[in-house]
């Protein structure tokens, strides 16, 4: 298993690890990752770190939320950025959807 | 089983992957197998659905999403498969093949190997986390199961490398 404390080199520039950026013109879109029996836990953590720039601890927490709860909200952002994240998550082989923030 | 060595951990990390020629041959067969499915999605719609899952629950938004980036996703996967195959296309050194690669290649391998795992798992009908405990009895399915487990080990090795 990978060293859980070791940093992972980023493959994609990341602007904000918390990924809570909403434009004034877009009320926001949630990016949801869904559980999958095939993707390795360590791989999901790596994807979260690589794509979103999350620290290992946060990436692991979100991965466990996906695993245990069946889904996890990994980002809330504007529509264009949400489309980008979902597309990259699909390329990585994760099951992800985006939902408009209600209200 | 392949081995992976970190040659340089600096700003421009480099790695060495050593495969035996038999393992290389198995890996070389996977891009063509997956690309065939991409080009003929009707042959295995479940695999296609798994590799291209919906982005929206709303049908209209999903249709719009597909029209916008569906072909991009398709072409990007094909390009990744070609790039992966190219990394394997070097002459062997006796019974072994040595690949000197950079971080971008390790990252490429990580998600292409994952695509192969998704392909095999979907064909095997895996739907729960405990599949490791129930190897299939059918010989062909068992062969795919063993390959899936092998690719899992390879993916762990790649993850260890990028984790330092």
Interface residues (C-beta under 8 A of the other chain):
Chain A: X1 X2 X3 X6 X7 X8 X9 X11 X37 X38 X39 X40 X42 X43 X46 X50 X83 X86 X87 X90 X91 X92 X93 X95 X96 X97 X98 X99
Chain B: X13 X51 X52 X53 X54 X55 X56 X57 X65 X68 X69 X72 X73 X76 X77 X103 X104 X107 X110 X111 X114 X115 X117 X118 X121 X126 X127 X128 X129 X131 X152 X155 X156 X159 X160 X162 X163 X164
